[in-house]
Structures are given as C-alpha cells and as structure tokens.
Amino acid sequence: MKANDGVVTVVKAGGQYQVVIGTHVDKVYDDVLAVGGLSGGGQVADDYEDKENMSLVDRFIDLISGIFTPFLGVMAAAGMIQGLTSAMGSFGWISQNSGTYNILYGTGNAFFYFLPLVLGITAARKFNVNEFVGMAIGGAMVYPKILALYNSKTVLMTLFKGSVLASPIHATFFKIPVILMDYSSTVIPIILAIWFASYVQKLMMKLIPGVVQLFLVPFGVLLITVPVTFLVIGPVATWAADLIAAIIQAVINFSPVVAALLVGGFWQILVMFGVHWGIVAAFYTELSTQGWDQMFLFSVAVCFSQIGVVTAIIFQTKNPKTKAIAVPALISGIFGVTEPAIYGVTLPRKRSFILSCLGGAIGAVPFALGGVKASPWRGWESLPSQW
C-alpha cells in the first residue's frame, strides 16, 4: 500500500489501518463511493471499540486531525493572506484605515473568526450528525447579536461576585443566567457541542416518526443543543479561563520564571480549548489599571517555536506531501498565524507538537528574567474583543 503513488503512509492503530493520502482525499473519497456503490454520503460510524487500545491523547489527536484535515489548505491560504496584509499595513505600503486593507484582512481573518462554523461541518461528519445542523450550531456560537450581548456594558447581575469565578450576566434564557464568552476562533467548544448533538440526534431519531424526521429531528437537535452549549459549555470554559489566569498571576507573584514556563509551554493547548481568554482579559485589565502587563508576553515565543519545528520538518522530510502542507503553514506562522502549523503539521506528529511547546516555554523565560513588560500603544482600547 505504501509503495503506491499518492499514498503518504499507512498506520496501524487501534485495530484499524489508516491510509494517509494527503490533500487529494476528496477525489479519492468520491472514487471510493463510486467503486463501493455507497450511498447517503458514504459515512461510516467510528467504531470506538476498535480504538480501545489507543490512549486518550492518541484518540484526541486522531479526532482533531480528522476534523481539521479537510480544510488545511484553505486555512493555510487564509493565514498567508492575513499575515501578508498585516505586514503591508505595518510597513506602510497600504493604509490600515483603507478599504483595500480591510477587505484583504477580512479575506484572511474571516476563516479563523468563523472557525466554529467550519468546524461545525467537519465535526458533524466525524460524529455522524447532519452537516447543516452542525453548521447551524457553529453559526449560532458566532452570531453577531450574541457576541454583542457578550460585549454589552449592561450587566443584569454578577454570579460569584468578589471571587475568582465572578461572572457578569448580560442575558438570561428563560430566566436562567447565561455566562457568555467569545466563541470566535475557538476549537473545542464547538466540537463538544457537536459531540453532544450526536446523542441528541440519536434520541430524536428514536422518538420521532420517520415521516416527519426530515425537519423535526434538526428542530429538536438545534432547540436542545444550542441552549445547552451556552448554558453549560460556555460557563465551564469561562470559569476555567478565569481560574487559569488567577493561578498564573499568583505564580508570577511567586516566580515570574515559573509562570513563563507555564504560559509559554501550555499556551497552544489553552488556545485549543478556548480557555486562554482569561489571560487575554487580564492583559487588558493590567494595561488599563497599572499601564503595563507581563503575563501575556509569555505567549509570544511559542509562535517562533512552532515555525522553528515546522522549518525543521521541511528540511528533514523527504515526503513531498508533507512539504506541500508544511511550507504554506510556515509562511502563515511567520506572520503569527500558527493554526495551520499546529493542526496540519505538528499536532498529528505529537512529538513535534511537544517540542514546539517546550520551545515556547524556554523562549518565554528571557521575558521573565529581563523583566520585559508590555506597554499600551495608541488605539489599543479600540481593538476587537477577539484580540
């Protein structure tokens, strides 16, 4: 199998043979459907019993890789456009207030901003949920009016006031307080939402007669999953982010070097789970109160570590398919957009991802030793919330 042209490698894991075929998977998929006479999209449910020999980490990486693989090329392209546009603005080649800059930046940034919507489709395929239902769930998570509620200055109440878990409530759902968060560019919340939706869909299929399943099953899945996502997944992610930020701030007070190792080493993982917003919020708070911040700086080095590992892979590998993914991921990463490098190159190789985390930890230490601080810059107050 490996000797066939177009096959990257064959991996035996968890009782399955996984054939890695690179970026032309969609064409091979269509041929397999035609040759096998498969219908209904050709989806086959994952047999998790066959994966019982895989560790939880391997299962997680397998899941993430499977969800991200279909759009790695587009993600790398969007990252390159976003990075090049930012560079042209920083070098003064085009005005950052011009229509040209905003259109180009929107072209590159839109994919990452609406990532939950894209993941809603691919995660739905992975968990055997209706793809359009998955897209609708992801769309609800980044819906502008819901994001406006999150950014609203109107606070109805504050849960756990005075504690680390203090949570301002901007909206309620049938009088139940909703702890909102910014889901744009996040990964794990939408995957968890689709995973939950898969069980709701199975329940709906059993309860609803076949003659009306076409519209009543999606109706039930959306009606249950979206509120549960905002009422459960959001609060858990928000509280986790607040706790992590509080713990890191306490560690900074004890030892900035230890804090640098923690933030630099785990930053990529925090971003994947969407719990880095607590550190970002603390960054803005420190800038506005004391005029400087140190915590957020510790995350800077990991971008360089990530592209360093990708560069090493490009020079080391003899596989043209790996280079085809790694080169655009490197270009994107140079400009600070490391998602293509993480999900397309280093995370599937596990060891490479660990090396990038170690590099990020080591690279953050000089910031701590040198007492480097970030100061406010003109216009920082007007940055969008997702920054």
N, C-alpha and C positions, 0 to 999 in steps of 0.2 A: 504493500500500500504506500509506504514512504517513497518508494522508487518512482511512483507515478508523477509525471509533471503536473505541477499545480497543487500538490499536497505538501503542506509545510511540515507536518509531523503527525504521528499517531500516538496517542497517550492512552494507556490502560489505567483506569482509576475507578474505584467503587463498583467493579463488576461491569463496567462499560468500556467500549472502545470509542474514544473521541477523536475524530478526524479533523484536524485543523487545516483549513483551506484558504485562509486569508480573506481579502476584501471582495472576491467574486462569489461569496457564499450565496448571494441572492440568485445568481444564474444557475448554480449547481442545485439549489433548492428547487427551482422551477423544473429542472430536468428530472430530479428525483420524484417529484409529484407526477410528472408525465409517465415515466417508466414504471412507477409503482402503482399507477392508477388510483392515486389517493385523491380524496375529495374533502371538502369542508376545511380548506386551508392546510390540510396535512398535519395539523397539530397533534402531537402525541404527548400525553401527560407524563411528567417526570416520575420515574419510579424511585421514590425516595428510599425504598427498602434496599435497592441496589447500591445506594450511596451510604449505607450504614457503616461501611469500613472507612469512610472519609471523615477526617476531623472536622470540627465546627468551622475552623478557619478555612480549610480547603473548600468546604461547602459554600461558605460566604464568598470566597474569591470566585468560585465556579458560577455562583449566582450573579455576582456583579459583572463578571466578564461576559456572561451570556446576554445580559441586558444591554451592555454598552457596545458590544461588537457591531451590531447593525449600523450604527451611525458614527463610528470612529472617524471615518474620512471627512464627513461633514463637520464634526466637532473640531478636528484639526484645522480645517479650512476657515471656520469661523474664528478660531483663536488667532490664526495668522492675520486675518483682516482686522480684528480688534487690536492686535499688537502693533501692526504697521500704521494703523490710523492714529493710535496714541503716540507713536514715535513721530509721525509727521506733525502732529499738534505740538508736541514738546519741542521739536526742532524749529518750530515757527514756519514750516513750509505751508501750512494752512492754518487759518484762524480756528481756535477751538469753539468760537461762537458762530461759525459759518454753517450754512446749510450743508455744504459738502462734508464737513467734519461729522456733523450729527447723523447724516444719512449713512456714511461709511461706518461710523461707530455703532449705530443701530443695527446695521447689517451683521456685524461681527458679534455684538453683545446680545442680540435678541435670542440667539440659540441657547446661550447659557442662562439668560434671565428666565426663559420659559422652559428650562430643562425638566421641571416636573411634568409638564405636558408631554414632552417627548418620551420621558421615562414611563409615563402612564401607558403609552402604546407598547413599548418593548417589554415592560414588566407584565403587562396583560398577556402577552404572548407566552411569557415564561410560566405564568401561573394559570394559564388557560382561562382567562377572563375575556369577555368581549372587548376588543381593542378600542372601540369607540367609547365604551363605558370607561375604560382606563384613561382615555384622553379627556373625557369629561371631568373625571375626578382630579386629574392633574390641572386642568384648566380652572377648576374651582379654587384650587390652592393658590393660584397666582392671579385670581380675578382682581382687577383694579379697585373695585369698591371695597373688597375685603382687605386689601393692602392699605387702602385709605383709612379704614377703621383702625388698623394696627398703628398707623402713624397719627391718628387723631389725638388732639390735645384734650379732648373731653374724656374724663375719667369717671365712670359710674361708681366705682368702689376699688379698693385695693385689698386683695387677698394676702394674708400673712404679712400685714404691714409691720414694718420695723425689723423684719427678719431677712435673711439672705434670699429667701424664696418670695419676697414681696413681688406681687404681680398685679399691675394695673389692669382693670377690666374696662374695656372700651365698648363691649357689646355683650348681649345675652342671647341665648337660644331657648325660647320658651321659659324665660326667667332663670335659666341655668347660666352662670357666669362662664364666658368663653375667654380663655387665655390665648390670645392670638400671637403669631410670630410671622416673620417674613420667610415664606417658603421659596422665594425665588432663588434659583441656582442650587437648591438643596437636592440631596440624593436619597437618603434613607427614608425620610418621612413618606414620600410618595410610594416607595417600594413596600413599606409596611402597610400603607393604605390599600394597595392593590392586593397584597397577600391576604388582608382581612376581607377584601371584596370577593376574593375567590371562594371563601367559605360562605359568605352571604349568598353568592350566586348559586352555589350548590343547594343551599337551603331553599332558595326561591324556586329552583327547578323542580324540587320535590313537592312543594306546596301549591304551585300554580299550574293549572291545567294547560296542556300543550297548545290548545287552540289560541290562547292569549299570551303565551310566554314571550312572543316576539317583542312586545312593548312593556308588559308588566314585570318581567324579570329585570330589565335595565332600570325600570322605575323603582323597584324595591331596592336594588343594589345601590343606586345613587342616593335614594332617600335615607338609607341607613348608613352607608359608608362615609359620605361627606360630613355629616354632623359628628359622627364618631371620630373622624380624623381631626376635626377642630377641637373637640371636647377632650380627647384622650392623647393623641399623638402630639398635638401642639403643646399642651401643658407639660408633658413628660420631657420633651425636647427643651422647652424654655427653662424648666427647673434644673435640668442637667447642665444647661449652659450657664445659668446663674451660679450654681454650685461650683462648677469648674473654674469660673472667673474668680470667685471668692477664695477658693483653695489656692489658686496661682498667686493672687495678690498677697495672701498670707505667707506663701513660700518666698515671694520677692522680699517681703519684710524680714524674713529669716535669713535667706541666702539668694541673692539675685542669680548666682551661677546655677544653683539647682533649678530655679524657676526657668532659666534659659534652656536648660537641658530638657525640661518637661514640655515647654511650649514648642521649642524647635523640633523635638523628637516626635511629638504627638499631633502637631498642627494638622497634617494631612488627614489623619484619622478623625480629628474633631470636625474638619470641614465636611468629610464624607457623611458623618452622622448629623450634620447641621447644628451642632452644639457649640460652634465657635462664635456665635453671635453674642454670647455673654462677654467674651473678651473684647469684641468689637465695640459693644456698648460701653464697657469700662474704659476703653480707649477714648471715646468721645467725652465721657464724663470727666476723665482726668484732664483732657485738653481744656475743657470749659471751666474747671474749678481751679486747678493749680498751674495751668499753662503748659504742661508737658506730660509725656507718658513714656513708659519704658516697656510695659508688658507686650504691646502689640508688635514692637520691633523684633522681638524674639522669633517671630514667624517669617521674617524676611529671608533668612538664609536658606530655608528649605526649598525655595524656588530654584536657587542656584545649584543646590544639591541634586534636585530632581533632574535638571538638564545635564548635570555632570554625569549622572548614572546613564541617562539616555545616550549621551555622547559616547560613553564607553561601550555601550551595547552596539551602537552603529559601527564602531571600529572593530569590535570583536566578532560580530555575527557575520556569517557567510551567506545567510539566508536573505535573498532579495525581497521576500515578502515582509520580513521583519523590518528591513531598512525602509521599505515603502511606507510603513506606518510610523517608524521612529523619526525619520527626517522631518516631516511636517510637524510632528509633535515637538521636536527640538526647537524648530523655528518659533512655534507658538509659545513654548516655555521660555524662550529668551526674553519675550515681552511680558512675562509674568502670568501667562495663561497656561497652567500646568495640567489641567484636566485631561487633555489628550495623552499626555505623557503618563499620567497615573493609570488611567483606565485602559489605555491601549498598549502600554509597553511594560511598565514596572510592576503594577499590581498583579497581573496574571503570572508574572515570574516570581512572585513572593520574595525571594532573596533580594532581588533588585529593589523592591519597594522598601524592604527592611534597611538596606544600605542607604537609600535616599533619606529615610527617617533618621538614621544615625548621623549622616552628613548634616542634616538640618539641625540636630541637637548640638553637634560640635561647632557648627558655624554660628550658632546663636551665642555661644559662650563669650567671644570677644566683645559683644554688645554689653554684656553684664560686667565683664572685667573693666571695660573702659568707661562704664557709667554713661553710655550713649543714651540720649533722650530725644524723643520726637517733639518738635515744637509746632504750634499751629501755623498754617500757611493761609494766605489770603483766599477767602472763599470756601474754607473747609466746612463752615457751618451749613453751606447750601448743598453739600454732597448728598446724593440719594441714599436712602436708608440701607440699600443692599451693599454699599461700600463699607 
